[in-house]
Amino acid sequence: MKKSDFAPQMNFLGLEPRFSAFKSSAFAVLPVPYDLTTSYQPGARFGPQAILEASAHVELYDEELDTETYRLGIHTLNPVEVTTKGPRAMMRRVGRVYRDILRAKKFPVVLGGEHSITYGVVQALRASKPGQFAVVQFDAHADYRQEYAGSSFNHSCVARRIEELGVSIVQIGVRSLSAEEKDLFQAKTIHTVRMQDLGGDQLDSLISSVIKRLPRAIYISIDLDVLDPSIMPSTGTPEPGGLLWAPLLKILRPLIFSKKVLGFDVVELSPIPGLVAPNFLAAKLVYRMLGYVGKASRG
């Protein structure tokens, strides 16, 4: 890893050195404070720091899993230094650091930042030759445009760019898309579970259907705007009618326990000054997902 790729950092959960040393940690957290292509409300660059700060107040004992996941070791890397050379250069930088995490055999967790960074991650993951894998994208938006605001690497294009890498995508929670995206969905193989299909008694059968559709290995990308603005107003492009906390976990738990998860990201937190609940939710979500991954790996 190059020193120039990093800026100063703080520790996820505020862990003491014996539980956060890189060598002994199972997990590596990578903050990416980037929001150059944000199209509505900027501020996702402050998301990773807000998550890290809120995480210091997350209870280390996980009541759902009856365990203390942090004992597996969680190392927090320095944030990736943002480049002003444009989105493609930033994706290359993210990918370079991510490959170093994979080479060190740590489980990678990326904190965004805007959703475009997932492209750099998936590109690096694919280059590491893990075999066939799919991306599971939790998102209010399709993010499947050819380009937006003059850039094909805009955060609104991330799913399109990932699919062009030859990686299949399953989207969950989509409730906003353009006419262009709708037409492309009809011609492409991308599988989208719309938010309107996730209500009532259909959820369990939909989860089962998604799990059967996916290959053994997956990467999970969570755009926080998949959540309803009533619990997650702090995003750049909020959409009404989203998932709540319990249904999100009801989907994530069987997904993680039934598949080999190669990594995950949590992106698009745009903190609102004085409103800390969304920041805490994001931090708790990261810790809970780490708990699922840790418990799944132990059988």
C-alpha positions in Angstrom: 0.0 0.0 0.0 1.3 3.5 -0.8 1.5 6.0 2.0 0.1 8.7 -0.4 -3.2 6.7 -0.6 -4.1 7.5 2.9 -5.2 10.4 5.3 -5.5 10.4 9.1 -7.9 7.9 10.7 -9.7 6.7 13.8 -10.7 3.3 15.0 -14.0 1.5 14.4 -15.6 0.8 17.8 -12.8 2.6 19.5 -11.1 -0.8 20.1 -7.9 -1.2 22.2 -4.8 -2.3 20.2 -5.0 -6.0 21.1 -8.4 -6.2 19.2 -7.5 -3.8 16.4 -4.0 -4.7 15.3 -3.8 -5.4 11.6 -1.8 -8.6 11.9 -4.2 -10.3 14.3 -7.5 -8.9 13.0 -10.0 -11.0 10.9 -11.6 -7.8 9.5 -10.2 -4.7 7.9 -12.4 -1.6 7.6 -11.5 0.8 4.8 -13.1 4.3 4.9 -13.5 6.0 1.5 -14.5 9.7 2.0 -15.5 10.4 -1.6 -18.6 12.1 -3.1 -17.4 13.9 -6.2 -20.3 12.7 -8.4 -23.1 13.2 -5.8 -26.1 14.5 -7.8 -28.5 15.9 -5.1 -27.3 16.5 -1.6 -23.5 16.3 -1.1 -21.9 15.2 2.1 -21.2 11.5 1.7 -17.5 12.3 2.0 -18.3 12.8 5.7 -20.0 9.5 6.1 -17.1 7.3 7.0 -16.0 9.6 9.8 -19.5 9.8 11.1 -19.8 6.0 11.2 -16.5 5.7 13.0 -17.4 8.3 15.6 -20.8 6.7 16.2 -19.3 3.2 16.4 -17.5 4.2 19.6 -21.0 4.2 21.2 -22.1 0.8 19.9 -22.4 -1.9 22.5 -19.7 -4.5 21.9 -22.0 -7.4 23.0 -24.4 -8.3 20.2 -27.7 -9.2 21.8 -29.1 -10.9 18.6 -26.0 -13.1 18.1 -25.1 -13.5 21.8 -21.5 -12.8 21.1 -18.8 -10.2 21.1 -17.8 -10.0 17.5 -15.0 -7.5 18.1 -12.9 -10.3 19.7 -12.2 -11.6 16.2 -10.2 -8.4 15.6 -11.3 -5.3 13.6 -8.6 -3.2 12.2 -9.4 0.2 10.7 -7.2 1.4 7.9 -6.5 5.1 7.2 -9.1 6.6 4.8 -8.2 6.5 1.2 -6.9 9.8 0.0 -9.3 11.4 -2.4 -7.8 12.3 -5.8 -9.0 15.2 -7.9 -8.0 13.5 -11.2 -11.6 12.3 -11.7 -13.8 9.2 -10.9 -11.8 6.7 -12.9 -8.6 7.6 -11.1 -10.4 7.4 -7.8 -11.7 3.9 -8.7 -8.2 2.8 -9.5 -7.0 4.1 -6.1 -9.7 2.3 -4.2 -9.1 -0.9 -6.1 -5.4 -0.8 -5.4 -5.9 -0.5 -1.7 -8.6 -3.1 -1.7 -6.3 -5.6 -3.5 -3.8 -5.1 -0.7 -6.4 -6.1 1.9 -7.3 -9.2 -0.1 -3.6 -10.2 -0.3 -3.4 -9.8 3.4 -6.3 -12.3 3.7 -8.4 -10.0 5.8 -12.2 -9.7 5.3 -12.7 -6.3 3.8 -15.4 -3.8 4.8 -15.7 -0.5 2.9 -17.3 2.6 4.4 -18.5 5.2 1.9 -18.6 7.7 0.5 -20.8 7.6 -2.6 -21.9 4.4 -4.3 -19.5 4.8 -7.3 -16.7 3.4 -5.1 -18.2 -0.1 -5.3 -17.1 -0.3 -8.9 -13.4 0.0 -7.8 -14.0 -2.6 -5.2 -15.7 -5.1 -7.5 -13.1 -4.6 -10.2 -10.3 -5.4 -7.7 -12.3 -8.4 -6.3 -12.7 -9.8 -9.8 -9.0 -9.4 -10.6 -8.2 -11.4 -7.5 -9.9 -14.4 -9.3 -12.2 -15.7 -6.5 -14.2 -17.6 -9.2 -17.8 -16.8 -10.0 -19.5 -14.4 -7.7 -22.5 -12.0 -7.7 -23.1 -8.5 -6.3 -26.2 -8.1 -4.1 -27.1 -4.4 -4.2 -29.5 -3.0 -1.6 -30.6 0.3 -3.0 -33.6 2.6 -3.5 -32.3 3.4 -7.0 -31.4 1.2 -10.0 -28.0 3.0 -10.6 -28.1 1.5 -14.1 -27.7 4.6 -16.3 -25.2 4.7 -19.1 -24.1 8.1 -17.9 -25.3 10.9 -15.7 -24.2 14.5 -15.4 -21.6 13.9 -18.1 -19.9 10.9 -16.4 -20.2 7.2 -17.0 -18.7 6.6 -13.5 -21.3 8.7 -11.7 -22.8 7.0 -8.6 -26.0 6.6 -10.7 -24.2 4.3 -13.1 -22.4 1.9 -10.7 -24.6 -1.1 -11.4 -24.2 -0.7 -15.2 -20.4 -0.5 -14.9 -20.3 -3.6 -12.6 -22.4 -5.6 -15.0 -20.0 -4.7 -17.8 -17.2 -6.4 -15.8 -19.1 -9.6 -16.3 -20.4 -9.8 -12.7 -24.1 -10.5 -12.2 -26.2 -8.3 -9.9 -29.3 -8.9 -7.8 -30.9 -5.6 -6.6 -33.1 -5.4 -3.6 -35.4 -2.5 -2.5 -35.4 -0.5 -5.7 -38.3 2.0 -5.9 -37.0 4.7 -8.2 -35.7 4.3 -11.7 -35.6 6.2 -15.0 -37.4 5.2 -18.2 -34.0 4.4 -19.7 -33.3 2.0 -16.9 -36.7 0.3 -17.1 -36.2 -0.4 -20.8 -32.7 -1.7 -20.2 -33.9 -4.1 -17.5 -36.3 -5.7 -20.0 -33.4 -6.4 -22.3 -30.8 -7.4 -19.7 -30.3 -10.2 -17.2 -30.1 -8.0 -14.1 -32.5 -9.2 -11.5 -34.3 -6.5 -9.4 -36.6 -7.1 -6.4 -38.7 -4.0 -6.3 -39.6 -2.5 -2.9 -43.3 -3.0 -3.7 -42.7 -6.8 -3.8 -41.1 -6.9 -0.3 -44.2 -6.3 1.7 -46.5 -8.6 3.7 -46.2 -12.4 3.6 -44.1 -12.4 0.4 -40.8 -11.6 2.1 -39.7 -15.1 3.2 -40.4 -16.6 -0.3 -38.6 -13.7 -2.0 -35.6 -14.2 0.2 -35.6 -17.9 -0.6 -35.9 -17.1 -4.3 -33.0 -14.6 -4.2 -30.7 -17.1 -2.4 -31.4 -19.8 -4.9 -30.7 -17.5 -7.8 -27.3 -16.5 -6.4 -24.0 -18.3 -6.8 -22.1 -19.6 -3.8 -20.0 -16.5 -3.5 -21.4 -12.9 -3.2 -20.4 -9.3 -2.5 -22.9 -7.2 -0.6 -23.3 -3.5 -1.3 -25.7 -1.5 0.9 -26.7 2.0 -0.2 -28.3 3.4 2.9 -31.1 5.0 0.9 -32.6 1.5 0.7 -33.9 2.3 4.1 -36.9 4.5 4.7 -36.2 8.2 5.3 -38.0 7.9 8.6 -35.0 6.0 10.0 -32.4 7.1 7.4 -32.9 10.7 6.3 -29.1 11.2 6.1 -28.5 10.2 2.5 -27.9 12.2 -0.7 -31.0 11.0 -2.5 -33.6 9.8 0.0 -36.7 8.0 -1.4 -39.9 7.4 0.5 -41.3 3.9 1.1 -38.1 2.0 2.0 -37.0 -0.8 4.2 -37.0 -0.6 8.0 -34.3 -2.0 10.3 -35.9 -5.4 11.1 -36.9 -6.4 7.5 -33.4 -5.4 6.3 -31.8 -7.8 8.9 -34.4 -10.4 8.0 -33.0 -10.4 4.5 -29.3 -10.0 5.4 -29.1 -12.8 7.9 -30.1 -15.8 5.8 -28.2 -14.3 2.8 -25.0 -14.1 4.8 -25.4 -17.5 6.5 -26.2 -19.3 3.2 -23.4 -17.8 1.1 -19.7 -17.2 1.1 -19.5 -13.4 1.5 -16.3 -12.0 0.0 -16.8 -8.5 1.5 -19.3 -5.7 1.9 -19.7 -2.0 1.8 -22.1 0.5 3.4 -22.3 3.7 1.4 -24.1 7.0 0.9 -24.4 8.2 4.5 -24.5 12.0 4.3 -24.6 13.1 7.9 -26.9 15.8 9.1 -25.4 18.0 11.8 -27.0 17.3 15.2 -28.9 14.2 14.0 -26.8 11.3 15.2 -29.4 8.4 15.0 -28.7 7.6 11.3 -25.0 7.6 11.9 -25.4 5.2 14.8 -27.7 3.0 12.7 -25.1 2.7 10.0 -22.4 1.8 12.6 -24.7 -0.7 14.2 -25.4 -2.2 10.8 -21.7 -2.6 10.0 -21.1 -4.3 13.4 -24.2 -6.6 13.0 -23.1 -7.7 9.5 -19.6 -8.4 10.8 -21.3 -10.5 13.5 -23.2 -12.5 10.8 -20.0 -13.0 8.8 -18.0 -14.0 11.8 -20.6 -16.5 13.1 -21.2 -17.9 9.6 -17.5 -18.6 9.2 -17.4 -20.5 12.5 -20.4 -22.6 11.4 
